[in-house]
């Protein structure tokens, strides 16, 4: 049995403490690290040295991985990317990927971006994302990928907080004219100097993404400058926004080393090597897509495979065509994949690993996965702040993914602070270790509020020990809702809905749903003498406020009054029990 999470030393009357997982299997593709540099504060130096000593941090970068593979296996396929719009599949070998990364980096230099400046990109999943992801490292620029679902309300905050100097966006997405929105931001924000538009002509004053970044050999003009500009392994590199429970999104800041630790930890767990062909249906501007989808196969010398089509039939066809070995998706998507594969079976001889996370896995998923794909299912838990933290293992019981969210990887440490009214050791989950982010970009006070005096990070989740050295997530200590693996801005939703003249009070809750992480439900107490508010009216109010459509409630419940605590706070847990429903097995 593996050691697992420790209970808080503040637990009364007895504090039971478990040691962290100590696995350290060697994995092909992860070489020896050089001695640590001694700089920065004493605490940071000690932490850095410890992580380096154990191999979770290193003095190399993902560009070193790229250069090594371009030298040793230049013709090996590094990227397979399919676009639904034209049906074309693009392939880049390692030599070509290295060249395109240099071209992107040189384009950023041409635009006048200085080391440490922020470059933002809101694009659908496409091969150019791989070049941009690496090109920013090469140019010494902080990369801020923005999910294509974001709209004015979120984008305004994100671009203001980062003071991004260049934005790449799409002409249109789902009927929304993002190119025009980008041009509006350029006129409103002094820091945003240039906007480029992909997949169609943009408004006056914007540039064409494809031709500027890839149609000119900028490396011939600026390539000699890149070696001195490259980001180091501990430099701030990646800003990924998460909505959190407050109105303003938070930019989670990572270095290459905080990402590398997660990459190595996951690779070691499954024994992955250079034969990896990795695919996930998560967006490749999300942590999962950037780090697990692109950087993990890159570090190993494998192949990153992705497409912008998200239909389960397209996903299965893609896996069959390109020999995908490792596939990750959320449980609600796995259900649709199971149904599609049962209806029209594809031969998937290379598929070896099926991993799911972001929501609990129902027990029958285990049997369905085995029956339909002939594989066992693994579960994973993590956050944008720290990536994958726990994973179920090959030596766990066959159905363990239905009972556990796994044990810690990459020297991550877990602590559970028991809650007085919970049983079975359940409590608030805290984490600490080498995959933890550097902080929230320009929001130091928000990040500090989530840390204790010893540097442990409050995840906001409730968990209990699983009996095998891991954890089972049981709920949330913080008020948050997961929507397609993203955190919905609950406070913002309630504020907008609460301003509707037909609403006296509102509580926004998440309800279990097998077809998505959670269904967002607005529970409304109508205003006196006002006609009953409708879901369409709420949608119009949210649309007018610029709220991203993915976060609009899909369900409305009307109540005369809310259950409240003694202090008048709405008891959302009671509302979740009242309106929650159980799922059904796939047919």
Secondary structure, 3 states (H helix, E strand, C coil): CCCCCEECCCCCCCCCCCCCCCCCCCCCCCCCCCCCCCCCCHHHHHHHHHHHHCCCCCCCCHHHHHHHHHHHCCCCEEEEEECCCCCCEEEEEHHHHHHHHHHHHHHHHHCCCCCCCEEEECCCCCCHHHHHHHHHHHHCCEEEECCCCCCHHHHHHHHHHHCCCEEEEECCECCECHHHHHHHHHHHCCCCCEEEEECCCCCCCCEEHHHHHHCCCCHHHHHHHHHHHCCCCCCEEEEEEECCCCCCCEEEEEEHHHHHHHHHHHHHHHCCCCCCEEEECCCCCCHHHHHHHHHHHHHHCCEEEEECCCCHHHHHHHHHHHCCCEEEEEHHHHHHHHHHHHHCCCCCCCCCEEEEECCCCCHHHHHHHHHHHCCCEEEEEEECCCEEEEECCCCCCCCHHHCCCCEECCCCEEEEEECCCCCCCCEEEEEECCCCCCEECCCHHHHHHCECCCCCEEEEEEEEECCCCEEEEEEECCCCEEECCEEECHHHHHHHHHCCCCEEEEEEEEEECCCCCEEEEEEEEECCCCCCCCHHHHHHHHHHCCCCHHHCCCEEEECCCCCECCCCCECHHHHHHHHCCCCCCCC
